[in-house]
Amino acid sequence: MAAITIPNLSKILWFAARLQYYERHPPKTLSPDEHDILERVLQNISSIDAMTPNIEKSLSLRAHLQVIVGNYPRVKHEYHFPDPFPDKAAAVLEKFEAMNWGATEEEEETPTNPTSPTSPTSSKAALYTGLPRNPKLAKPVKSKPQIPRADHPVFGTDGIMRGILISSSGVRTYCINSRFSTRDSNVVGNNGLSVGDWWPMQICAVRDGAHGARISGIAGSKLNGAFSIVVSGQYEELDADEGSTLYYSGSQALENTDPDVPVISMYTEAMRLSFQLRRSIRVLRGSRCRSRYSPSMGLRYDGLYTITGEETRSNTHGGAYIGFRLERDAEQPEIDMKRPTQAERKLCNRVRDGY
């Protein structure tokens, strides 16, 4: 296993503090060197196959990963790490949550003394990991994900949240059950989906192979192109949704302040490759977008679109960004505005109740 160096792991908190500050001030992104450091750290963490509670405690891996994902408990402002880091951290977090961080039943029931010299929350551990000592940012208590009963109307075998587990660790998180059979999303085309397919959460779309990212709106790579996008409303001031025509921004479109050089992330490169290859992309619409084509809840699959244009535009800060024009492919069923149905909305409202 590649070594996880203490300085590099601690820099996650330094990066987070800067990004949190700049979320309320002129936008700031990580430098190329900082990108490389964070990339190496996540690769090192994800290379841990034999996870144990001691490894997680000594490095406070859960807390560090939650910081990158952006859902660290009781933080007033999110950190907004740039793509693709939130999705990569979410994937690693999901992997270890599914295996309960390697804890056995006996280890799970053993209490931890927070004042013990060997406790991961002691002063020595705080210095070791670089985690904040503020009690409001205390490390969350682990909770082993429980398996829902098979006949549960929401999380059961036939439920809208089938295959999804809940882990409460200071903040509720969702992960895909490692024993559940999922569908690969790195496929061009409908991938077995039908126009109008609907999901209560993005992780469910990942489960079914509709989208390949837990958080990001673009799924794909610079080597294979983009396979799918989510119209989520994140860049609503820059994008436009006309139903059969979409104007969609590359990632980090809002953050850049350089008027001449746009940020070209791996996801933007993926979109560019799909444009060059004239390859269709799956389009999902989310309820947070204020478009009249958006579903009332969750996400809905609205068919295949092809990128027909690319241009450099300016955001509200005067920074350059890459924008794409997509046209809906012909000979497809119309966008199913009836989804979600009333029954699906009722079930969606029950997701928060858990199981």
BELSULRA-V60505 format. One record per residue. RES is the residue in one letter. SS is DSSP state (alpha for helix, beta for strand, coil for the rest). PSI is psi in whole degrees, 0 to 359 (999 if undefined). D_LAST is the distance of its C-alpha to the last C-alpha in Angstrom with 1 decimal. Layout:
res->{RES RES}
ss->{SS SS}
psi->{PSI PSI}
d_last->{D_LAST D_LAST}
//
This chain:
res->{M A A I T I P N L S K I L W F A A R L Q Y Y E R H P P K T L S P D E H D I L E R V L Q N I S S I D A M T P N I E K S L S L R A H L Q V I V G N Y P R V K H E Y H F P D P F P D K A A A V L E K F E A M N W G A T E E E E E T P T N P T S P T S P T S S K A A L Y T G L P R N P K L A K P V K S K P Q I P R A D H P V F G T D G I M R G I L I S S S G V R T Y C I N S R F S T R D S N V V G N N G L S V G D W W P M Q I C A V R D G A H G A R I S G I A G S K L N G A F S I V V S G Q Y E E L D A D E G S T L Y Y S G S Q A L E N T D P D V P V I S M Y T E A M R L S F Q L R R S I R V L R G S R C R S R Y S P S M G L R Y D G L Y T I T G E E T R S N T H G G A Y I G F R L E R D A E Q P E I D M K R P T Q A E R K L C N R V R D G Y}
ss->{coil coil coil coil coil alpha alpha alpha alpha alpha alpha alpha alpha alpha alpha alpha alpha alpha alpha alpha alpha alpha alpha coil coil coil coil coil coil coil coil alpha alpha alpha alpha alpha alpha alpha alpha alpha alpha alpha alpha alpha alpha alpha coil coil coil coil coil coil alpha alpha alpha alpha alpha alpha alpha coil alpha alpha alpha alpha alpha alpha alpha alpha alpha coil coil coil coil coil coil coil coil coil coil coil coil coil coil coil alpha alpha alpha alpha alpha alpha alpha alpha alpha alpha alpha alpha alpha alpha coil alpha alpha alpha coil coil alpha alpha alpha alpha alpha coil coil coil coil coil coil coil coil coil coil coil coil coil alpha alpha alpha alpha alpha alpha alpha coil coil coil coil coil alpha alpha alpha coil coil coil coil coil coil coil coil coil coil coil coil coil coil coil coil coil coil coil coil coil coil coil coil coil coil beta beta beta beta beta coil coil coil beta beta beta beta beta coil coil coil coil coil coil coil coil coil coil coil coil coil coil coil coil coil coil coil coil coil beta beta coil coil alpha alpha alpha alpha alpha alpha coil coil coil coil coil coil coil coil coil coil beta beta beta beta coil coil coil beta beta beta beta beta beta beta coil coil coil coil coil coil coil coil beta beta coil coil coil beta beta beta beta beta coil coil coil coil coil coil coil coil coil coil coil coil coil coil coil coil alpha alpha alpha alpha alpha alpha alpha alpha alpha alpha alpha alpha coil coil coil beta beta beta beta beta beta coil coil coil coil coil coil coil coil coil coil coil coil beta beta beta beta beta beta beta beta beta beta beta beta beta beta beta beta coil coil coil coil coil beta beta beta beta beta beta beta beta beta coil coil coil coil coil coil coil coil coil coil coil coil coil alpha alpha alpha alpha alpha alpha alpha alpha coil alpha alpha alpha coil coil}
psi->{136 142 141 106 143 313 316 318 320 333 341 318 326 316 316 317 319 315 325 320 314 348 334 6 185 136 148 140 167 147 165 320 319 323 315 317 311 323 315 319 313 323 318 317 316 342 353 108 321 74 141 158 327 320 314 317 315 330 355 49 319 314 317 317 321 327 316 317 324 11 34 135 137 32 126 316 135 160 327 59 144 157 146 17 319 319 321 318 321 322 318 317 317 319 313 329 319 328 12 33 27 11 140 173 320 317 325 328 354 120 152 131 113 346 0 143 335 4 142 347 11 172 321 317 325 320 324 317 340 9 148 147 357 124 334 341 25 149 130 152 135 146 122 129 130 151 125 155 152 331 14 132 340 311 1 187 324 11 165 340 25 140 0 133 153 131 124 113 59 328 141 131 156 142 158 130 124 342 356 138 114 170 136 131 349 59 134 138 197 336 40 3 161 144 129 349 142 148 146 333 159 328 331 324 325 316 319 7 13 324 152 15 135 328 313 152 341 131 129 199 164 344 332 352 183 136 330 157 156 124 99 347 2 321 42 330 346 332 169 143 111 20 275 348 133 142 113 132 148 164 151 26 329 335 330 139 356 120 347 330 110 155 123 93 174 330 323 321 325 317 320 318 319 325 315 323 354 45 134 150 136 137 125 139 138 159 343 345 140 10 148 350 357 149 159 336 153 212 148 140 122 13 191 138 154 135 125 356 154 138 158 127 179 135 187 346 2 3 148 145 162 127 146 146 129 140 138 134 149 169 46 156 152 156 128 91 353 349 136 153 172 320 321 324 321 317 322 322 342 354 318 340 345 208 999}
d_last->{36.8 38.2 38.6 36.5 39.2 38.5 40.4 38.5 35.1 36.2 37.4 33.8 33.8 37.2 36.3 33.2 35.4 37.9 35.5 33.8 37.3 38.4 35.4 37.2 40.7 42.4 40.2 40.4 39.3 39.6 42.9 43.4 43.8 40.6 38.8 40.3 39.2 35.6 35.7 37.1 34.6 31.6 33.4 34.0 30.5 29.2 31.9 30.3 29.1 29.1 26.8 26.8 25.5 29.2 29.7 26.7 27.9 31.5 31.0 28.0 26.7 23.2 24.9 27.5 25.2 23.1 26.4 27.5 24.3 24.7 21.5 23.0 21.7 23.9 26.5 28.2 29.5 27.9 30.1 30.2 31.4 33.1 32.0 31.2 30.1 26.7 25.6 27.2 25.6 22.1 22.8 24.0 21.1 18.6 20.9 20.8 17.2 16.5 19.1 17.9 21.4 23.0 22.0 22.2 20.5 23.6 23.8 20.3 21.2 24.6 25.0 27.0 29.9 30.1 33.8 34.7 37.3 35.1 31.9 30.6 30.6 34.2 37.1 38.2 34.9 34.8 38.3 37.3 34.5 35.7 32.4 32.9 33.3 32.2 29.8 27.7 27.3 26.5 24.6 20.8 19.4 17.7 14.3 13.7 10.8 8.7 8.6 6.0 8.1 10.8 10.8 7.5 9.4 8.1 7.0 9.1 12.8 14.1 11.6 12.8 10.5 11.4 12.5 10.7 9.3 8.5 11.3 12.3 16.1 17.6 16.0 12.7 13.5 12.4 14.1 14.9 14.4 18.0 18.0 17.2 20.4 21.0 24.1 26.8 27.3 30.9 32.5 34.9 34.3 31.5 30.0 28.9 27.3 28.5 29.4 26.7 23.7 20.9 17.8 15.5 16.1 19.0 17.1 16.3 20.1 20.8 18.8 20.9 24.2 24.9 25.2 25.8 24.8 21.6 23.6 27.1 28.4 30.8 29.9 32.8 35.7 39.4 40.4 38.4 38.0 35.0 32.7 30.6 30.2 27.8 29.5 27.4 30.0 30.3 34.0 34.4 37.8 39.1 37.5 38.1 36.3 38.7 36.6 38.8 39.9 38.0 39.4 37.0 37.7 37.6 35.4 36.6 38.6 38.2 38.9 42.3 45.4 48.1 49.9 51.3 48.9 45.3 42.5 42.1 38.7 37.7 35.5 38.6 40.6 38.1 38.7 42.4 42.5 40.7 43.3 46.1 44.9 44.1 40.8 38.1 34.8 31.4 30.6 27.2 27.1 24.5 23.9 25.3 28.7 30.9 32.6 32.9 31.6 28.2 25.1 23.6 20.2 19.1 21.7 24.0 26.5 30.0 32.2 34.7 37.0 40.0 41.4 44.9 45.9 45.5 47.2 47.3 46.5 46.4 43.3 43.6 44.9 47.6 45.9 46.2 43.2 42.9 41.9 41.3 42.0 39.9 40.9 38.7 40.0 41.9 41.1 37.4 35.5 35.3 32.4 29.8 29.5 27.5 24.3 21.7 22.2 21.2 18.5 17.1 17.4 15.4 12.5 13.1 13.0 9.4 8.4 9.0 6.6 3.8 0.0}
//
